[in-house]
């Protein structure tokens, strides 16, 4: 998963850890993207649940770039793509 793919599916993304976890539990997510420079304590929950539920989990290097790909002016630690 690349920043470009996130930018292409903007209408189907969920930004942020809380919203991502909720949507994952509801079975709404096809893929998750986690920024490597985000706080591991926060992103570990998303990565663990993705593994448990069999949801592909991709990593990118920068929260700032991930946020920009989502069209927001702040960094994004996690982004989920709806089915």
Secondary structure, DSSP 8 states (H G I E B T S, - for coil): --HHHHHHTGGGEEESHHHHHHHHHTT-EEEEEEETTS-HHHHHHHHHHHHHHT-EEEEES-HHHHHHHHT-SS--SEEEEE-
